[in-house]
Amino acid sequence: MTKFDDIFFVIIIFTTIIIFVIAVIITIIVKKHKQDLENRDIPDSNYQINSWSSPEPSDDSTRNQCLLYNFPTTIINGNKQISVPTLNTSTLNQLTPSNLDNISCYYQDQIIAKQVKKTCTPVQNISDDKQSITICPSINGGYVDVGTTEVYYSDDCNIPKCEGKLSVIGINFHPFYNLVKCITSNHDGTTFMQDCDPTNDDQVFSIILQDLDNQLNDKGRVAKIFNRNLGKCLRISDSVTSTSYDVPGYDCNQDNTHSTIQLNNQNTIIFDDCDDYGFIWYLLPASIWSQTKDNNNSVNTPSQFVYIKNLSFDDIKSAIKSYDGYTYPASLIYYFADQNVKSLFYGGKDQKLVAADFVINQNSDIQNPNTINCSGGYTTSQYSDINSFNYTFLVPVCTEGDNKGSCVNF
């Protein structure tokens, strides 16, 4: 063995000893710490514990009662930003609240809160010879001393959230053709179509869903469309009008012109009393199916808001199972057609929203199911919770069962 080998061997032995000693020391320290934890004195009669007092109204009489705070959608650098309600003190201090007159619930873009205060206070009736422990965690992190007062907001107001979700509703919808128009309400309850804009409160409605058993259900297909500004619900009116529409991407006349079709005597759409016009719309998803009464050609039924005010829920449930020898979706579609129901319709040539005939088939190209043939109707509908608007209104509507990621469900 060379001298170098001897030195290397000594280094290895020395290093091993050091590692062993360190391991022993760490073991002793950990064991001692564990014993200290197990034997530590729990704050009990030997300690005076400080904690927050119960919250009470703050000194600001303009904010120390339950009030409504709105978080409207804003536009930042050209992008629509959906505001997220928060109890953050600095944020709420910058908002102007409103009182709760006739308010029974609040929506997803709102908060009901009151400004309160609390003080880090010693526990009372404990002798002065006790040791004091401060356990008053601050809302800003860390701990504060006895006597510190913090002002913050509480949502302890015993007012529930409103049913449904705030949404915008697109009719004659297809982003590929830049057809993104939404229902807009006038202050008298009449309606018209306008570029979709969730920052426009006259376009934001609460869509409340239930199933055919009259149970509120986020996955239900029966909808109440509620205008919170007017306190009224969407329905078909008795008034009629004429409208026309362009057929997007089609030259039906074969003369290189944009095709236009005229529709006469179409019922207009208004907001009216919810007692008589509540859950009266059926959200029919788009579907492609092969059963027809005439042949086996594929049929493309667009997504539609179907007016079912005069139909029985039991009859609709029965039609979903079977109708006239057909199964779903053909059964429900033929049932609606035989009942002469109407659907929401927007033509694109003017701003009119009407109730047009229910559309069974608008198929012309199965590879692009949202296109139209020249004899059909372009009624594809879509609605979007305002929180998902920036995505939902960029892609077309899925046909039923299609989850390929390039479309969104109706």
HELIX and SHEET records of a PDB file:
HELIX    1   1 LYS A    3  ASN A   39  1                                  37    
HELIX    2   2 THR A   89  ASN A   93  1                                   5    
HELIX    3   3 PRO A  175  TYR A  177  5                                   3    
HELIX    4   4 ASP A  201  GLN A  203  5                                   3    
HELIX    5   5 PHE A  313  LYS A  321  1                                   9    
HELIX    6   6 ALA A  330  ASP A  338  1                                   9    
HELIX    7   7 ILE A  386  SER A  388  5                                   3    
HELIX    8   8 PHE A  389  THR A  392  1                                   4    
SHEET    1   A 4 GLU A  56  PRO A  57  0                                        
SHEET    2   A 4 GLN A 110  PRO A 122 -1                                        
SHEET    3   A 4 TYR A  47  TRP A  52 -1                                        
SHEET    4   A 4 GLN A 131  THR A 134  1                                        
SHEET    1   B 3 GLU A  56  PRO A  57  0                                        
SHEET    2   B 3 GLN A 110  PRO A 122 -1                                        
SHEET    3   B 3 LEU A  67  ASN A  70 -1                                        
SHEET    1   C 3 GLU A  56  PRO A  57  0                                        
SHEET    2   C 3 GLN A 110  PRO A 122 -1                                        
SHEET    3   C 3 THR A 149  SER A 154 -1                                        
SHEET    1   D 2 THR A  74  ILE A  76  0                                        
SHEET    2   D 2 ASN A  79  GLN A  81 -1                                        
SHEET    1   E 6 GLN A 304  TYR A 307  0                                        
SHEET    2   E 6 TRP A 281  LEU A 284 -1                                        
SHEET    3   E 6 VAL A 222  ASN A 227 -1                                        
SHEET    4   E 6 PHE A 205  GLN A 210 -1                                        
SHEET    5   E 6 LYS A 165  ILE A 171 -1                                        
SHEET    6   E 6 SER A 381  ASP A 385 -1                                        
SHEET    1   F 2 LYS A 181  SER A 185  0                                        
SHEET    2   F 2 THR A 191  ASP A 195 -1                                        
SHEET    1   G 7 GLN A 304  TYR A 307  0                                        
SHEET    2   G 7 TRP A 281  LEU A 284 -1                                        
SHEET    3   G 7 VAL A 222  ASN A 227 -1                                        
SHEET    4   G 7 LYS A 232  ASP A 246 -1                                        
SHEET    5   G 7 THR A 260  ASP A 272 -1                                        
SHEET    6   G 7 LEU A 353  ASP A 357 -1                                        
SHEET    7   G 7 LYS A 342  TYR A 346 -1                                        
SHEET    1   H 2 SER A 287  TRP A 289  0                                        
SHEET    2   H 2 VAL A 299  THR A 301 -1                                        
END                                                                             
